[in-house]
Amino acid sequence: MDDGVDTDDGPRPTHAAAVLEHVAKSLVDVPDEARVDIDDKGRRTQVNLRVADGDMGRIIGKRGRMANAIRTVTRAAAAHDGVEIDVEFLD
């Protein structure tokens, strides 16, 4: 059973990544191109979201409000995993 914990490297934000992927796929026009990657960097883990070229505006939203909301929800999900994360939106 996968409980979201990798015993070799400590906890991983698997729940947070799943939440981020679900939210992103719900917002974009091309959901099949939404990809989430986890990059462990010391104390904090970076979770990267990549979407189709025309969908980045939908993810960022007006004045970055959507991006901030996505980061807030994803960080709350990461608390469930017992990790601290940074969420980045990549082209």
N, C-alpha and C positions, 0 to 999 in steps of 0.2 A: 504494500500500500504506500502510495506517495503522499506524505503529509506536508510537503512543501519545504522540508528541511534536508539539506545536504550535509551529512555528518562530517565530510572531509573539510569543507570550507566554511562551515557555519550556515546559518539560515539564508535562504534565497527568497526573493520576492515573487514567488510563483502566483500567489493570489492577486497581488498587485498587477502583475503582467497580464493576467487573464482579464482583470477588470479594465485595464487600459485598452486592451485589444477589443473587448466588447464595446466599450464606449466609442472608440475610434471607428469601428466598422458600422456602428449605428449612425454616425454623422456624415460619412463620406459617400460620394457617388460611386466609387469603385472599391467596395469593401474587400475584394480579394487581394488588393495590393497593399492593404494595411498590414504592417509587420512590426512586431515588438521584439527587441533584442535586449538582453540583460548583460551589462558590463560591470563586473566587480572591480572596484577601485578602492581598496583599503577599507576604511570605516564606513563609507557610504557607497551605495550601489547605484549606478546610473542605468536607468531604463530608457531606451531610445525608441521613439515611434517614427516610422517611415510610412508615408502615404503617397498616392499617385500625385503627379505634378499639379494638377488642377484642384486637388483637395486640401492643400495646406491652408488655404484661406478659411475653409470651414472649420478646421481644427483650431486655428488661432482666434478667429472671431473678431468682432469689432473691439478695437483698443485692447486686444489680448484677453478679454474677459473669459472667453471659452477656454483658452489655454490655461488660465489660472484656475478655473473650475475643474478642468481635467486633472491638473496637478494636485489639487486639494483632495479630490476623490481617490486618486491613485495613491497618494501618501497615506490616506486613512486605511486603504486596503493593505498597504505595506505594514502598517502597525499590527494588523492581524498576523502577518508573517514574522513579526518581531525584528524588522529591519528598517533602516532609514534609507530613503531613496531620493534621487534627483531625477526628474523627468525632462528629457530633451526631445524636441521635435526636429527631425533632420530631413533635409531635402533628398 
